[in-house]
Amino acid sequence: MAERSSPWWYRRRGTLIGAVYFAGFLFGYTSLQGPPPRPAAVVWGLALGGWTGVAALAWLGVALVLIAWLWRAAGTAYLRREVVFSADALQDRLVVAGPFRYVRNPLYLGNVFLAIGVGLYAPPLGFAIIVAGNVAIVAFLAREEAQQMALRYGATFDAYRRAVPAFVPRLRPATVPGSAAATPSLRSAMLGEAGVLLTAVALVPIAIFGSAGVVAFWILAAIALITAYVLNGWLHTRKAGTAPRT
């Protein structure tokens, strides 16, 4: 069965996700009256355990972004970066290997961890916008990919869908007859997910120095953003690989 082009919102998924983060920080930190809003890590940390609680939530944000990077890097290693950043949902092979034996959408699961981790550095309103927006977007993206894979692979994908959850990892790896094998690529993982790893690094100055680390955060965050977009633009010019996203 011939592949069809993905809808515009799928092809512009990076822009939509970026817009959600922008909206979260913009509206979260916009205050027409009263003192400037504080990050969620500060607001909730003070309520939980004073400044010790603040430090704990700040480092939790860093840890969640690192977890996001691990999930995304593992998925990218098996799919290859050209497929992960392809404009359309590719379906050349149904790969059930590596993290895909535990969860169908490891990259999108990583996106959720990323949203929670980064969201802790936005005010509570911004946290809600970032997390809710990302959950909604990845749900639509995963549904689009599942529909295309179901059309192409029929019973084999149905068996995969029954055996492996979409977002909550199973404890034991699944085996799906008829799926394709794949060899992981560390190069794809490191190049494709460098932006997420740099995002975790960018949060460290704030976790250590608090507000004094904000300047360093924005410098490192800008580097992470530029790195992600440069790599994304370069990868879009490459021929798509042969493994599918699932």
ZAKE-529634 format. One line per 10 residues: number of its first residue (from 1); their letters; for each residue x, y negated, z negated of N, C-alpha, C. Coordinates in Angstrom, 2 decimals, always signed. Each point is the difference from the previous one (the first is absolute). Example, Ala and Ser with C-alpha at 12.3 -4.5 7.8 and 13.67 -1.06 7.14 Angstrom:
ZAKE-529634
1 = as = +13.19 +5.69 -7.80 -0.89 -1.19 +0.00 +0.90 -1.20 +0.00 ~ -0.35 -1.05 +0.72 +0.82 -1.19 -0.06 -0.77 -1.09 -0.73
This chain:
ZAKE-529634
1 = maersspwwy = +0.85 +1.20 +0.00 -0.85 -1.20 +0.00 +0.88 -1.24 +0.00 ~ -0.31 -0.95 +0.87 +0.81 -1.21 +0.09 -0.22 -0.89 -1.21 ~ +1.05 -0.65 -0.39 -0.09 -0.92 -1.13 -0.74 -1.26 +0.43 ~ -0.75 -0.59 -0.93 -0.63 -1.28 +0.26 +0.74 -1.06 -0.80 ~ -0.09 -1.22 +0.45 +0.63 -1.09 -0.73 -0.72 -0.22 -1.32 ~ +0.75 -0.30 -1.03 -0.60 -0.27 -1.30 -0.65 -1.39 +0.03 ~ -1.00 -0.24 -0.87 -0.66 -1.31 -0.03 +0.97 -1.10 -0.42 ~ -0.38 -1.24 +0.26 +0.89 -1.14 -0.22 +0.45 -0.08 -1.45 ~ -0.89 +0.31 -0.94 +0.37 -0.13 -1.41 +1.04 +1.04 -0.40 ~ +0.01 +1.13 +0.70 +1.05 +0.98 -0.25 +1.33 -0.49 +0.57
11 = rrrgtligav = -0.05 -0.53 +1.21 +1.21 -0.47 +0.65 +0.60 -1.22 -0.72 ~ -0.81 -0.73 -0.74 +0.46 -1.18 -0.73 +0.03 +0.27 -1.51 ~ +0.19 +1.25 -0.38 -0.07 +0.37 -1.41 +1.06 -0.70 -0.84 ~ +1.20 -0.19 +0.55 +1.05 -0.68 -0.74 -0.38 -1.43 -0.32 ~ -0.59 -0.68 +0.97 -0.43 -1.38 -0.21 -1.12 -0.07 -1.03 ~ -0.95 +0.94 +0.06 -1.10 +0.00 -0.95 +0.49 +0.25 -1.42 ~ +0.92 +0.94 -0.16 +0.53 +0.29 -1.32 +0.77 -1.20 -0.54 ~ +0.80 -0.63 +0.87 +0.72 -1.19 -0.41 -0.94 -1.12 -0.42 ~ -1.13 -0.13 +0.72 -0.97 -1.04 -0.33 -0.63 +0.25 -1.37 ~ -0.18 +1.26 -0.36 -0.56 +0.32 -1.32 +0.96 -0.43 -1.11
21 = yfagflfgyt = +1.28 +0.28 +0.18 +0.98 -0.43 -1.00 +0.05 -1.53 -0.09 ~ -0.02 -0.64 +1.14 +0.03 -1.47 +0.02 -1.21 -0.57 -0.73 ~ -1.18 +0.55 +0.29 -1.22 -0.48 -0.63 +0.04 +0.24 -1.51 ~ +0.55 +1.15 -0.40 +0.06 +0.30 -1.43 +0.84 -1.01 -0.77 ~ +1.18 -0.31 +0.53 +0.86 -0.97 -0.69 -0.54 -1.42 +0.13 ~ -0.56 -0.34 +1.17 -0.51 -1.35 +0.21 -1.17 -0.29 -0.94 ~ -1.01 +0.84 +0.05 -1.19 -0.25 -0.83 +0.27 +0.31 -1.47 ~ +0.92 +0.94 -0.24 +0.32 +0.32 -1.38 +0.68 -1.15 -0.73 ~ +0.87 -0.70 +0.71 +0.76 -1.09 -0.63 -0.62 -1.37 +0.23 ~ -1.12 -0.06 +0.73 -0.68 -1.28 +0.19 -0.84 -0.32 -1.23
31 = slqgppprpa = +0.26 -1.14 -0.60 -0.74 -0.41 -1.19 -0.40 -1.46 +0.15 ~ -1.30 -0.25 +0.05 -0.48 -1.36 +0.16 -0.03 -0.75 -1.32 ~ -0.01 +0.72 -1.10 +0.01 -0.63 -1.30 +0.60 +0.96 -1.01 ~ +0.48 -0.55 -1.11 +0.61 +0.81 -1.03 +1.43 +0.34 +0.32 ~ +0.65 +0.79 -0.86 +1.40 +0.38 +0.21 +0.15 +0.93 +1.20 ~ +1.18 +0.03 +0.61 +0.23 +0.90 +1.13 -0.22 +1.46 -0.40 ~ -0.60 +0.79 +0.88 -0.23 +1.41 -0.31 +1.31 +0.74 -0.23 ~ -0.04 +1.00 -0.86 +1.17 +0.83 -0.27 -0.14 +1.33 +0.72 ~ +1.13 +0.66 +0.29 -0.07 +1.33 +0.63 -0.77 +0.98 -0.87 ~ -0.59 +0.99 +0.65 -0.74 +1.01 -0.73 +0.88 +0.71 -1.02
41 = avvwglalgg = +1.27 +0.23 +0.34 +0.91 +0.67 -0.93 +0.15 -0.80 -1.29 ~ -0.03 -1.33 +0.11 +0.12 -0.86 -1.19 -1.30 +0.00 -0.78 ~ -1.12 -0.22 +0.70 -1.31 -0.07 -0.66 -0.30 +1.30 -0.73 ~ +0.12 +1.11 +0.70 -0.34 +1.29 -0.61 +1.09 +0.47 -0.96 ~ +1.25 -0.33 +0.31 +1.09 +0.41 -0.89 -0.09 -0.66 -1.36 ~ -0.30 -1.30 -0.02 -0.16 -0.71 -1.27 -1.15 +0.59 -0.81 ~ -1.07 +0.38 +0.69 -1.15 +0.58 -0.71 +0.32 +1.39 -0.55 ~ +0.86 +0.73 +0.70 +0.31 +1.36 -0.43 +1.08 +0.07 -1.08 ~ +1.02 -0.85 +0.11 +1.09 +0.13 -0.96 +0.98 -1.16 +0.00 ~ -0.50 -1.21 +0.23 +0.89 -1.15 +0.00 +0.96 +0.05 +1.17
51 = wtgvaalawl = +1.16 -0.62 -0.19 +0.96 -0.07 +1.09 +0.64 +1.35 +0.31 ~ -0.05 +0.92 -0.96 +0.44 +1.37 +0.30 -0.94 +0.64 +1.02 ~ -1.29 -0.28 -0.16 -0.97 +0.51 +0.97 +0.17 -0.62 +1.36 ~ +0.36 -1.30 +0.03 +0.25 -0.68 +1.27 +1.16 +0.66 +0.73 ~ +1.09 +0.24 -0.74 +1.17 +0.64 +0.61 -0.34 +1.39 +0.51 ~ -0.80 +0.74 -0.76 -0.38 +1.36 +0.41 -0.79 -0.02 +1.30 ~ -0.97 -0.94 +0.11 -0.79 -0.07 +1.23 +0.82 -0.51 +1.18 ~ +0.94 -0.91 -0.28 +0.87 -0.48 +1.08 +0.83 +1.14 +0.58 ~ +0.57 +0.81 -0.88 +0.79 +1.14 +0.48 -0.89 +1.09 +0.60 ~ -1.25 +0.10 -0.49 -0.93 +0.93 +0.62 -0.24 -0.39 +1.45
61 = gvalvliawl = -0.10 -1.32 +0.26 -0.16 -0.46 +1.37 +1.15 +0.44 +0.88 ~ +1.22 -0.14 -0.50 +1.18 +0.45 +0.75 -0.07 +1.50 +0.25 ~ -0.35 +0.76 -1.04 -0.07 +1.46 +0.13 -1.05 +0.42 +1.02 ~ -1.15 -0.66 +0.00 -1.06 +0.35 +0.95 +0.42 -0.28 +1.44 ~ +0.72 -1.09 +0.22 +0.48 -0.29 +1.35 +1.03 +1.04 +0.43 ~ +0.84 +0.45 -0.92 +0.96 +1.06 +0.32 -0.73 +1.31 +0.32 ~ -1.07 +0.30 -0.74 -0.80 +1.18 +0.31 -0.62 -0.14 +1.38 ~ -0.47 -1.20 +0.31 -0.55 -0.26 +1.33 +1.04 +0.27 +1.07 ~ +1.21 -0.47 -0.24 +1.07 +0.21 +0.97 +0.29 +1.49 +0.18 ~ +0.01 +0.75 -1.09 +0.28 +1.44 +0.10 -1.06 +0.72 +0.83
71 = wraagtaylr = -1.28 -0.30 -0.24 -1.05 +0.63 +0.78 +0.09 -0.39 +1.47 ~ +0.19 -1.28 +0.26 +0.06 -0.45 +1.38 +1.26 +0.52 +0.70 ~ +1.12 -0.02 -0.70 +1.24 +0.50 +0.61 -0.10 +1.48 +0.32 ~ -0.62 +0.77 -0.89 -0.15 +1.43 +0.26 -0.88 +0.23 +1.22 ~ -1.09 -0.76 +0.11 -0.86 +0.15 +1.17 +0.68 -0.43 +1.28 ~ +0.71 -1.11 -0.05 +0.69 -0.51 +1.19 +1.11 +0.94 +0.44 ~ +0.65 +0.66 -0.95 +1.07 +0.95 +0.34 -0.52 +1.11 +0.90 ~ -1.22 +0.46 -0.24 -0.56 +1.09 +0.79 -0.70 -0.48 +1.27 ~ -0.59 -1.19 -0.04 -0.72 -0.49 +1.18 +0.89 -0.72 +0.99 ~ +1.06 -0.59 -0.49 +0.91 -0.88 +0.72 -0.59 -1.42 +0.01
81 = revvfsadal = +0.89 -0.96 -0.10 -0.41 -1.40 -0.14 -0.74 -0.51 +1.23 ~ +0.33 +0.52 +1.20 -0.69 -0.46 +1.21 -1.49 +0.32 -0.06 ~ -0.35 +1.11 -0.63 -1.39 +0.41 -0.11 -0.71 -0.81 -1.08 ~ +0.68 -0.18 -1.12 -0.59 -0.74 -1.12 -0.38 -1.41 +0.41 ~ +0.85 -0.65 +0.82 -0.25 -1.38 +0.38 -0.62 -0.14 +1.39 ~ -0.45 +1.11 +0.56 -0.65 -0.08 +1.31 -1.32 -0.76 -0.11 ~ -0.33 -0.74 +1.04 -1.25 -0.77 -0.02 -1.22 +0.91 -0.08 ~ +0.02 +1.09 +0.77 -1.12 +0.93 +0.00 +0.28 +1.19 -0.91 ~ -1.08 +0.63 -0.45 +0.13 +1.22 -0.79 +0.39 +1.14 +0.94 ~ +1.21 +0.52 -0.16 +0.50 +1.05 +0.89 -0.45 +1.38 -0.50
91 = qdrlvvagpf = -0.17 +0.92 +0.92 -0.55 +1.31 -0.37 +0.63 +1.12 +0.83 ~ +1.29 -0.14 +0.29 +0.66 +1.00 +0.84 +0.16 +1.34 -0.70 ~ +0.20 -0.04 -1.32 +0.13 +1.24 -0.77 -0.65 -0.18 -1.36 ~ -0.52 +1.08 -0.52 -0.52 -0.01 -1.36 +1.10 +0.57 -0.90 ~ +0.68 -0.88 -0.70 +1.12 +0.40 -0.85 -0.48 +0.17 -1.43 ~ +0.23 +1.19 -0.54 -0.28 +0.27 -1.41 +1.31 +0.45 -0.62 ~ +0.80 -0.98 -0.40 +1.33 +0.28 -0.55 +0.34 -1.09 -0.99 ~ +0.96 +0.27 -0.87 +0.42 -1.00 -0.98 -1.17 -0.48 -0.84 ~ -0.16 -1.32 -0.16 -1.09 -0.53 -0.85 -1.38 +0.28 +0.58 ~ -0.08 +0.28 +1.30 -1.30 +0.27 +0.62 -0.57 +1.35 -0.41
101 = ryvrnplylg = +0.78 +0.81 -0.70 -0.51 +1.25 -0.55 -0.70 -0.23 -1.33 ~ +0.15 -1.20 -0.55 -0.60 -0.32 -1.29 -1.14 -1.02 +0.12 ~ +0.11 -0.91 +0.95 -1.01 -1.03 +0.18 +0.00 -0.40 +1.47 ~ -1.18 -0.27 +0.56 -0.09 -0.27 +1.43 +0.55 -1.38 +0.38 ~ -0.04 -0.92 -0.93 +0.39 -1.38 +0.31 +1.06 -0.52 -0.97 ~ +1.19 +0.57 +0.00 +1.02 -0.44 -0.96 +0.43 -1.46 +0.19 ~ +0.02 -0.47 +1.25 +0.38 -1.40 +0.22 -1.05 -0.95 -0.54 ~ -1.27 +0.32 +0.21 -1.06 -0.86 -0.52 -0.11 +0.11 -1.51 ~ +0.29 +1.17 -0.55 +0.08 +0.12 -1.45 +1.09 -0.93 -0.52 ~ +1.12 -0.04 +0.71 +1.07 -0.92 -0.36 -0.46 -1.44 +0.05
111 = nvflaigvgl = -0.84 -0.34 +0.98 -0.53 -1.37 +0.10 -0.80 -0.38 -1.24 ~ -0.74 +0.95 -0.55 -0.80 -0.28 -1.20 +0.92 -0.26 -1.20 ~ +1.02 +0.84 -0.17 +0.97 -0.23 -1.08 +0.68 -1.36 +0.18 ~ +0.34 -0.33 +1.24 +0.63 -1.28 +0.29 -0.91 -1.15 -0.39 ~ -1.27 +0.10 +0.33 -0.95 -1.06 -0.31 -0.13 -0.20 -1.51 ~ -0.05 +1.09 -0.75 -0.12 -0.11 -1.46 +1.26 -0.62 -0.59 ~ +1.17 +0.47 +0.47 +1.26 -0.50 -0.53 +0.20 -1.47 +0.27 ~ -0.19 -0.42 +1.24 +0.16 -1.41 +0.36 -1.12 -0.83 -0.62 ~ -1.20 +0.58 -0.06 -1.14 -0.72 -0.56 +0.20 -0.41 -1.45 ~ +0.79 +0.73 -0.75 +0.27 -0.36 -1.39 +0.73 -1.33 -0.11
121 = yapplgfaii = +0.62 -0.45 +1.08 +0.72 -1.27 +0.00 -0.87 -1.15 +0.48 ~ -1.25 +0.31 +0.35 -0.99 -1.03 +0.33 -0.94 -0.15 -1.19 ~ -0.70 -1.12 -0.12 -1.01 -0.13 -1.06 -1.08 +1.07 +0.13 ~ -0.79 +0.23 -1.06 -1.01 +1.05 +0.06 -0.91 -0.05 +1.22 ~ -0.43 -1.22 +0.41 -0.82 -0.10 +1.21 +0.77 +0.47 +1.22 ~ +1.27 -0.42 +0.09 +0.83 +0.44 +1.11 +0.22 +1.50 -0.01 ~ +0.18 +0.57 -1.19 +0.15 +1.45 -0.14 -1.22 +0.70 +0.59 ~ -1.19 -0.48 -0.35 -1.23 +0.62 +0.48 -0.10 -0.09 +1.52 ~ +0.35 -1.16 +0.56 -0.06 -0.18 +1.46 +0.98 +0.93 +0.70 ~ +1.23 +0.05 -0.51 +1.04 +0.80 +0.64 -0.33 +1.48 -0.05
131 = vagnvaivaf = -0.39 +0.49 -1.16 -0.26 +1.44 -0.14 -1.26 +0.39 +0.75 ~ -1.10 -0.73 -0.21 -1.25 +0.35 +0.68 +0.14 -0.12 +1.52 ~ +0.69 -1.05 +0.46 +0.19 -0.18 +1.43 +0.81 +1.12 +0.62 ~ +1.07 +0.41 -0.66 +0.84 +1.07 +0.53 -0.72 +1.35 -0.02 ~ -0.74 +0.27 -1.06 -0.75 +1.26 -0.07 -1.01 +0.07 +1.15 ~ -0.70 -1.10 +0.25 -0.99 -0.02 +1.08 +0.67 +0.20 +1.36 ~ +1.13 -0.67 +0.23 +0.67 +0.10 +1.29 +0.52 +1.41 +0.24 ~ +0.69 +0.60 -0.98 +0.56 +1.34 +0.22 -1.11 +1.03 +0.15 ~ -1.15 -0.22 -0.63 -1.12 +0.92 +0.17 -0.48 -0.01 +1.46 ~ -0.11 -1.19 +0.58 -0.41 -0.11 +1.41 +1.07 +0.58 +0.93
141 = lareeaqqma = +1.28 -0.28 -0.29 +1.07 +0.51 +0.85 +0.05 +1.52 -0.03 ~ -0.10 +0.57 -1.20 +0.03 +1.46 -0.13 -1.19 +0.64 +0.71 ~ -1.15 -0.65 -0.07 -1.20 +0.53 +0.67 +0.19 -0.01 +1.51 ~ +0.57 -1.07 +0.55 +0.25 -0.07 +1.43 +0.93 +1.11 +0.46 ~ +1.07 +0.21 -0.75 +0.95 +1.05 +0.38 -0.62 +1.38 -0.12 ~ -0.78 +0.23 -1.06 -0.63 +1.30 -0.19 -0.98 +0.31 +1.13 ~ -0.74 -1.00 +0.45 -0.94 +0.21 +1.10 +0.72 +0.43 +1.27 ~ +1.10 -0.65 +0.31 +0.74 +0.35 +1.20 +0.62 +1.40 -0.10 ~ +0.55 +0.31 -1.18 +0.61 +1.32 -0.17 -1.05 +1.10 +0.03 ~ -1.18 -0.27 -0.53 -1.07 +0.99 +0.02 -0.46 +0.28 +1.42
151 = lrygatfday = -0.07 -1.04 +0.83 -0.40 +0.18 +1.40 +1.01 +0.84 +0.76 ~ +1.27 -0.18 -0.30 +1.04 +0.70 +0.76 +0.26 +1.41 -0.52 ~ -0.03 +0.17 -1.31 +0.44 +1.29 -0.58 -1.13 +0.82 -0.59 ~ -1.20 -0.53 -0.03 -1.17 +0.78 -0.37 +0.14 +0.81 -1.27 ~ -0.10 +1.33 +0.14 -0.03 +0.90 -1.16 +1.29 -0.06 -0.80 ~ +1.13 -0.21 +0.68 +1.27 -0.06 -0.72 +0.04 -1.21 -0.93 ~ -0.47 -1.15 +0.49 -0.02 -1.18 -0.86 -1.05 +0.14 -1.09 ~ -1.13 +0.64 +0.31 -1.01 +0.24 -1.03 +0.57 +0.85 -1.13 ~ +0.82 +0.99 +0.36 +0.63 +0.83 -1.02 +0.99 -0.83 -0.83 ~ +0.72 -0.87 +0.67 +0.93 -0.87 -0.70 -0.76 -0.94 -0.94
161 = rravpafvpr = -1.10 -0.55 +0.48 -0.78 -0.93 -0.81 -0.60 +0.70 -1.22 ~ -0.38 +1.26 +0.16 -0.55 +0.75 -1.13 +1.09 +0.35 -1.02 ~ +1.21 +0.24 +0.49 +1.07 +0.46 -0.89 +0.72 -1.13 -0.71 ~ +0.11 -1.16 +0.65 +0.83 -1.08 -0.53 -0.84 -1.27 -0.19 ~ -0.01 -0.55 -1.21 -0.78 -1.23 -0.26 +0.55 -1.19 +0.77 ~ -0.85 -1.00 +0.19 +0.39 -1.19 +0.76 +0.96 -0.88 -0.78 ~ -0.25 -0.21 -1.30 +0.80 -0.96 -0.76 +0.47 +0.51 -1.36 ~ -0.61 +1.01 -0.54 +0.42 +0.54 -1.30 +0.81 +1.26 +0.25 ~ +1.31 -0.02 -0.22 +0.84 +1.15 +0.36 -0.39 +1.28 -0.74 ~ +0.05 +1.10 +0.71 -0.18 +1.30 -0.62 +1.30 +0.41 -0.68
171 = lrpatvpgsa = -0.06 +0.97 -0.88 +1.18 +0.37 -0.78 +0.91 +0.96 +0.75 ~ -0.56 +0.82 +0.86 +0.80 +0.98 +0.73 -0.05 -0.32 +1.49 ~ +1.09 +0.25 +0.72 +0.00 -0.31 +1.45 -0.93 +0.92 +0.76 ~ -0.67 -0.56 +0.98 -0.93 +0.77 +0.82 +0.68 +0.46 +1.28 ~ -0.49 +1.08 +0.56 +0.45 +0.49 +1.30 -1.21 +0.12 +0.91 ~ +0.08 -0.63 +1.16 -1.13 +0.00 +0.94 +0.44 +0.66 +1.30 ~ -0.50 +1.20 +0.32 +0.35 +0.66 +1.26 -0.37 -0.88 +1.20 ~ +0.91 -0.05 +0.97 -0.23 -0.77 +1.20 +0.56 -1.40 -0.03 ~ +0.50 -0.43 -1.16 +0.61 -1.33 -0.10 +1.45 +0.07 +0.44 ~ +0.58 -1.16 +0.30 +1.36 -0.06 +0.53 +1.02 -0.19 -1.12
181 = aatpslrsam = +1.18 +0.56 +0.22 +1.10 -0.20 -0.94 +0.68 -1.33 +0.31 ~ +0.74 -0.51 -0.96 +0.71 -1.27 +0.20 +1.24 -0.02 -0.87 ~ +1.06 -0.60 +0.53 +1.24 -0.16 -0.75 +0.12 -1.44 -0.47 ~ +0.22 -0.23 -1.30 +0.05 -1.38 -0.50 +1.22 -0.75 +0.51 ~ -0.15 -1.31 +0.15 +1.08 -0.87 +0.43 +0.24 -1.07 -1.06 ~ +1.14 +0.07 -0.67 +0.32 -1.00 -1.01 +0.14 -1.38 +0.64 ~ +0.52 -0.05 +1.21 +0.17 -1.28 +0.70 -1.35 -0.68 +0.23 ~ -0.99 +0.78 +0.44 -1.33 -0.56 +0.21 -0.58 -0.52 -1.31 ~ +0.19 +0.77 -1.07 -0.53 -0.41 -1.30 +0.62 -1.30 -0.48 ~ +1.32 -0.11 +0.10 +0.68 -1.18 -0.53 -0.26 -1.24 +0.85
191 = lgeagvllta = +0.01 +0.15 +1.32 -0.25 -1.14 +0.87 -1.47 -0.42 -0.04 ~ -0.87 +0.98 +0.06 -1.42 -0.31 +0.05 -0.55 -0.61 -1.27 ~ +0.55 +0.38 -1.16 -0.56 -0.45 -1.27 +0.95 -0.92 -0.77 ~ +0.96 -0.61 +0.68 +0.94 -0.91 -0.66 -0.72 -1.18 -0.65 ~ -1.06 -0.50 +0.64 -0.72 -1.14 -0.54 -0.63 +0.29 -1.35 ~ -0.54 +1.21 -0.18 -0.63 +0.36 -1.28 +1.06 +0.12 -1.09 ~ +1.13 +0.61 +0.32 +1.07 +0.12 -0.98 +0.50 -1.37 -0.42 ~ +0.16 -0.90 +0.95 +0.46 -1.36 -0.32 -1.04 -0.76 -0.83 ~ -1.26 +0.33 +0.18 -1.04 -0.63 -0.82 +0.18 +0.38 -1.47 ~ +0.31 +1.26 -0.26 +0.27 +0.43 -1.38 +1.20 -0.75 -0.57
201 = valvpiaifg = +1.03 -0.15 +0.81 +1.20 -0.74 -0.44 -0.35 -1.45 -0.30 ~ -0.89 -0.58 +0.81 -0.37 -1.41 -0.18 -0.71 -0.24 -1.32 ~ -0.71 +1.00 -0.51 -0.73 -0.17 -1.25 +0.89 +0.09 -1.23 ~ +1.18 +0.58 +0.15 +0.88 +0.21 -1.16 +0.39 -1.30 -0.70 ~ +0.38 -1.08 +0.72 +0.37 -1.23 -0.72 -1.09 -0.52 -0.92 ~ -1.26 +0.11 +0.42 -1.08 -0.46 -0.87 -0.17 +0.94 -1.18 ~ +0.13 +1.31 +0.23 -0.11 +0.95 -1.10 +1.09 -0.24 -1.05 ~ +1.17 -0.46 +0.44 +1.11 -0.23 -0.94 -0.06 -1.39 -0.61 ~ -0.18 -1.02 +0.84 +0.13 -1.39 -0.46 -1.32 -0.75 -0.14 ~ -1.11 +0.64 +0.34 -1.28 -0.69 -0.08 -0.09 -1.10 +1.04
211 = sagvvafwil = -0.56 -1.16 -0.39 -0.19 -1.10 +0.94 +1.30 -0.52 +0.57 ~ +1.12 +0.21 -0.73 +1.30 -0.44 +0.50 +0.44 +0.79 +1.23 ~ -0.62 +1.14 +0.23 +0.38 +0.82 +1.16 -0.88 -0.20 +1.21 ~ -0.91 -1.00 -0.07 -0.96 -0.20 +1.10 +0.70 -0.39 +1.29 ~ +1.01 -0.89 -0.09 +0.70 -0.44 +1.21 +0.69 +1.19 +0.67 ~ +0.67 +0.80 -0.79 +0.66 +1.19 +0.55 -1.02 +0.94 +0.61 ~ -1.16 +0.12 -0.65 -1.06 +0.86 +0.54 -0.42 -0.45 +1.39 ~ -0.26 -1.31 +0.18 -0.48 -0.47 +1.28 +1.06 +0.14 +1.09 ~ +1.25 -0.17 -0.37 +1.07 +0.19 +0.98 +0.05 +1.45 +0.45 ~ -0.02 +0.92 -0.98 +0.06 +1.42 +0.33 -1.28 +0.46 +0.70
221 = aaialitayv = -1.15 -0.56 -0.41 -1.26 +0.37 +0.65 -0.01 -0.45 +1.45 ~ +0.56 -1.20 +0.27 +0.09 -0.47 +1.38 +0.88 +0.92 +0.84 ~ +1.11 +0.45 -0.60 +0.87 +0.94 +0.71 -0.74 +1.30 +0.30 ~ -0.77 +0.48 -1.00 -0.77 +1.23 +0.20 -1.03 -0.16 +1.11 ~ -0.69 -1.16 +0.01 -1.02 -0.25 +1.02 +0.61 -0.08 +1.38 ~ +1.11 -0.73 +0.11 +0.66 -0.14 +1.30 +0.51 +1.35 +0.48 ~ +0.58 +0.76 -0.92 +0.50 +1.34 +0.36 -1.12 +0.88 +0.52 ~ -1.14 -0.01 -0.70 -1.12 +0.84 +0.41 -0.51 -0.40 +1.39 ~ -0.15 -1.31 +0.24 -0.54 -0.45 +1.28 +1.00 +0.19 +1.14 ~ +1.28 -0.21 -0.28 +1.00 +0.21 +1.04 +0.04 +1.46 +0.41
231 = lngwlhtrka = +0.04 +0.90 -1.01 +0.02 +1.42 +0.31 -1.29 +0.43 +0.67 ~ -1.13 -0.54 -0.47 -1.28 +0.35 +0.59 -0.07 -0.43 +1.46 ~ +0.46 -1.20 +0.29 +0.00 -0.49 +1.37 +0.92 +0.81 +0.89 ~ +1.16 +0.35 -0.55 +0.95 +0.80 +0.79 -0.54 +1.40 +0.26 ~ -0.63 +0.58 -1.02 -0.50 +1.36 +0.15 -1.17 +0.05 +0.97 ~ -0.76 -1.09 +0.09 -1.12 -0.02 +0.95 +0.50 +0.03 +1.44 ~ +1.24 -0.38 +0.21 +0.53 +0.00 +1.36 +0.55 +1.37 +0.39 ~ +0.12 +0.88 -0.97 +0.52 +1.33 +0.27 -1.12 +0.93 +0.43 ~ +0.34 +1.01 +0.74 -1.01 +0.98 +0.39 -0.47 +0.76 -1.21 ~ -1.30 +0.19 -0.12 -0.56 +0.70 -1.16 +0.52 +1.42 -0.06
241 = gtaprt = +0.17 +0.51 -1.22 +0.50 +1.35 -0.19 -1.10 +1.01 +0.30 ~ +0.24 +1.23 -0.38 -0.95 +1.07 +0.33 -0.82 +0.46 -1.18 ~ +0.32 -0.44 -1.20 -0.77 +0.47 -1.15 -1.16 -0.95 -0.29 ~ -1.14 +0.50 -0.50 -1.14 -0.84 -0.28 -0.02 -0.52 -1.42 ~ -0.71 -1.10 -0.23 -0.35 -0.36 -1.37 -1.27 +0.74 -0.31 ~ -0.19 +0.43 -1.21 -1.23 +0.71 -0.36 -0.61 -0.65 -1.19
